[in-house]
Amino acid sequence: MITEGTFITFEGIEGCGKTTQLRRLAGALANRGIPFLTTLEPGEGPIGRRIRETLLAHHGEPIDPLAELMLYLADRAQHVTRVLAPGLEAGKVVLCDRYADATLAYQGYGRGIDPARIRDLNVFVTRGLTPSLTFLFDCPPEVGLRRIRGAPDRMESQELDFHRRVRAGYLSLAEAEPGRFAVIDATRSAESVFDEMMEILNARGMLGGR
């Protein structure tokens, strides 16, 4: 069975469908009566929402990459203290839409900031809190960006090469930690992706059947 106190993160480029799959898994846990909480980065809580608005809104001047990095890290420090750690300590399964790997992919590989420095900062602000399992929903940026509805936010509006670097970064992170990452082809239907996600959870002994 999925054990209480399990930390699962959902990662991928813009439009990969990770949020949809997080909600589907939340529904599956609810059907099994397993205590859980869903959360996201950036943007949880009143402080997080202000940081998210700053990061994703279009501004009259560019945000410096280091300033962008520090905003994401500030959000994460608050998130770990106020949401993630208490949820896990309460024995809940925590499903998180983006976490530390997103900063490595976007600000490290995407913006060109030293990944080693980002890793050190991530460890510092998270107090070493690492996911039990990370789903990476992989698709080409051309596919993901076509799925976006409405006006694109600041991150979604970045040039195509930026999103390609982010995707390559995610795949590199997954290759380096195959025990934690589960890479899923997100070009398929949402139902097919969900079925594979459930199969992975079952294979890892985290669910007791569909």
JOTA-V882478 format. One record per residue. N is the residue number from 1. RES is the residue in one letter. NEAR is the number of other C-alpha atoms within 12 Angstrom. Layout:
{{N	RES	NEAR} {N	RES	NEAR}}
This chain:
{{1	M	21} {2	I	33} {3	T	23} {4	E	25} {5	G	26} {6	T	33} {7	F	38} {8	I	43} {9	T	39} {10	F	43} {11	E	48} {12	G	47} {13	I	46} {14	E	41} {15	G	31} {16	C	39} {17	G	37} {18	K	38} {19	T	31} {20	T	23} {21	Q	37} {22	L	37} {23	R	24} {24	R	23} {25	L	40} {26	A	29} {27	G	21} {28	A	26} {29	L	31} {30	A	17} {31	N	13} {32	R	17} {33	G	15} {34	I	25} {35	P	25} {36	F	36} {37	L	34} {38	T	33} {39	T	32} {40	L	34} {41	E	41} {42	P	37} {43	G	31} {44	E	32} {45	G	22} {46	P	15} {47	I	22} {48	G	28} {49	R	24} {50	R	20} {51	I	28} {52	R	28} {53	E	23} {54	T	26} {55	L	31} {56	L	26} {57	A	21} {58	H	19} {59	H	14} {60	G	8} {61	E	9} {62	P	17} {63	I	20} {64	D	15} {65	P	21} {66	L	21} {67	A	18} {68	E	28} {69	L	35} {70	M	24} {71	L	31} {72	Y	43} {73	L	37} {74	A	32} {75	D	38} {76	R	44} {77	A	32} {78	Q	28} {79	H	36} {80	V	38} {81	T	22} {82	R	21} {83	V	31} {84	L	40} {85	A	28} {86	P	20} {87	G	26} {88	L	30} {89	E	19} {90	A	17} {91	G	20} {92	K	28} {93	V	38} {94	V	42} {95	L	42} {96	C	44} {97	D	41} {98	R	40} {99	Y	43} {100	A	45} {101	D	46} {102	A	42} {103	T	45} {104	L	40} {105	A	39} {106	Y	41} {107	Q	37} {108	G	34} {109	Y	30} {110	G	31} {111	R	31} {112	G	22} {113	I	23} {114	D	21} {115	P	27} {116	A	17} {117	R	18} {118	I	30} {119	R	27} {120	D	18} {121	L	25} {122	N	32} {123	V	23} {124	F	19} {125	V	26} {126	T	30} {127	R	20} {128	G	18} {129	L	24} {130	T	29} {131	P	33} {132	S	28} {133	L	32} {134	T	39} {135	F	48} {136	L	46} {137	F	41} {138	D	37} {139	C	34} {140	P	29} {141	P	31} {142	E	23} {143	V	23} {144	G	28} {145	L	29} {146	R	22} {147	R	21} {148	I	20} {149	R	12} {150	G	10} {151	A	15} {152	P	19} {153	D	20} {154	R	22} {155	M	32} {156	E	31} {157	S	21} {158	Q	24} {159	E	18} {160	L	22} {161	D	19} {162	F	26} {163	H	34} {164	R	29} {165	R	26} {166	V	37} {167	R	38} {168	A	27} {169	G	32} {170	Y	42} {171	L	33} {172	S	23} {173	L	33} {174	A	29} {175	E	16} {176	A	14} {177	E	21} {178	P	17} {179	G	17} {180	R	25} {181	F	33} {182	A	37} {183	V	32} {184	I	33} {185	D	27} {186	A	36} {187	T	26} {188	R	20} {189	S	17} {190	A	25} {191	E	17} {192	S	17} {193	V	31} {194	F	31} {195	D	23} {196	E	26} {197	M	36} {198	M	31} {199	E	21} {200	I	27} {201	L	31} {202	N	17} {203	A	17} {204	R	21} {205	G	14} {206	M	26} {207	L	23} {208	G	19} {209	G	18} {210	R	21}}
